[in-house]
Amino acid sequence: VLLLSYPTLAQVQRHATWTQSFSKNEVKAGETLDLIFKATITPGWYLYSSDFDPDLGPTLTEITLTPDASFEKVGQLKPINPKKKFEEVWQGNVTYFTGKAEFRQTVRILKENPVIKATASYQTGSEISGLCVLGDNDFVFTGLKVAAATTQTGDDKAIVAATTPAGGAGTPAT
C-alpha cells in the first residue's frame, strides 16, 4: 500500500511560466509574422536557450510546431538576447536566460483561420542547488485576422475584403 501511494508524493516542479502572442494581429494570406514565446523564470533559476551545441549535455529549449496546411515554418527558432557562460559540469559554453526569456519563430500564413499549435520542451536549473528540471508547455494561437490574398483577373485586381479571426469564439465556419 505504501508503494502505491509513492507517486502521489512527487510534485511537478515548474520554474518557467509561458505566454504566447503574434508579432502582428492582422496579415494577408502569404505574409509572414513571428510567433512570440515568452517565459517568466522563477527567481534563482535559469532557462537554457536553444542556440548552443546540443551534444554538450543540457537540454536545449525546443519549440515544435504541429504541422497544418494553414501555415508554414520559415527558418529556425530565434532566442532573443540570451546570456552566455562556461559551465564546468558540461565543460563548455551554454546560453541561458534569467528572469525573462523570449523566443521567436517566423511562419508564413497560407490561408484564413490558421490552426497554430506548438509544444515547448526545455530545461531549467537552480543557481543555488544545481538541480535541473525538465519541463514542457503547450501553446494554441488564436485571434489572428487573415485577409485573403490579392488575386489577378485579367487586367483588373480583385481584392477580397473579408477578414476573419482565427479560432475566435463564435467564428462561423467557412
Secondary structure, DSSP 8 states (H G I E B T S, - for coil): -HHHHHHHH------EEEEEEES-SEEETT-EEEEEEEEEE-TTEEEE-SSS-TTSSS---EEEE---TTEEEEEEEEESS-EEEEETTTTEEEEEEESEEEEEEEEEE-SSS--EEEEEEEEEEETTT--EEEEEEEEEE---EEE---EEETTEEE----EEESS-TT----
